[in-house]
Amino acid sequence: MIVFLTSISETDKQGYIEETLRIAKKNKQNIKYISLGAMLMEALKADLGATFIPKNVLNIDEEFRALAMKNLIQKLKGEVKKHKNIVISGHATFFWKKNFTNAFNWKYLKDIKPDMFITLIDNTDNIKQRMDVSEQWKEQKMQPDQILAWQNVEVNTTAGWSQLFNKPHFIIPRNESRDVLFKLMLKPEAELVYVSFPMTNTKDPITRKKIDDFIKQLEKYFAVLNPRSIELGQQFGEAEAAQTFLRDLRWFTGKANKIIVYFLPQLVFSAGVLTEINHAFDTTKEVWMISPKRDYGPFEKHLINEMFYTEKEFFDFVKKKGYKELKIKS
């Protein structure tokens, strides 16, 4: 399994990948990690010598960078042949001095032949905080809307690659459970599910714990995308709200195999949950809903495939359907 993982700068993809490698090792699996960025920096330093200043690497002429990348891809082809499972990390695009550029010539992807594409994303506040103290990025004075735009372009470009090569593409939040990438790579029986619940009214700790406990149980059987792993920033604007809509509906609901709706009596049924149910229905996905003490109306019965009043009833159904605990050591 060759995975090409993309993200914008300061998403801390290395930290996420290292956690995946740790889980793989604990479960007696080997995953080779190759960073195209680290390889490029090493090659440029060798070419330019002591005068090379790493923080200004993106000032390098795009054609010179493309040539360096061409040489790296040739080297990478040899590495790919040596390993069964590989995560190759790199950028699809750059946003530097207010301009977007491609990170490399896309034709080189034919030499790597990825089996899967992943884009790692993060909350705008988190990325901005890292950029504001980064030696490379602090001088760029990146604004939230620019970070959102770059993240959107990164996802769209990687999605284009996946369509071109007819390979799956998943978008994973940086703070998502560390076993999601491991499951997608090495546990094909672990279906990707998205948990839908009202986000606006989940502030009290008792409700949050109830949701967390349910998701923890769900992770025993599935690879789970949790919308709370990437929440709106402290002072979100129109652009971030718009991307939240896009992200939850297209990037998460749109990519999942199933939608699990988890609704507690103390929560207010939200427009977000209703929209996700509708989108899942319209794209032929299964929708399962757990909702204690709720009377189901004709619209819910039309849109939702399976409805449960208790978590026990739900997990009994999951087992009866043949799903087994994945037994992953984390």
Buried (B, 14 or more C-beta within 10 A) or exposed (E): BBBBBBBBBBBBBBEBBEBBBEBBEEBEBEBBBBBBBEBBBEBBBEEEEEEBEEEEBBEBEEEEBBEBBBEBBEEBEEBBEEBEBBBBBBBBBBBBEEEEBBBBEEEBBEEBEBBBBBBBBBBBBBBBEBBEEBEBBEEBEBEBBBBBBBBBBBBEBBBBBBEEBEBBBBBBBBBBBBBBBBBBBBBEEBBBBBBBBBBEBBEEEEBEEBBBEBBEBBBBBBBBBBBBBBBBBEEBEEBBEEBBEBBBBBBBBBBBEBBBBBBBEEBEBBEBBBBBBBBBBEEEBBBBBBBEEBEEEEEBEEBBBBBBEEBEEBBEBBEEEEBEEBEBEE
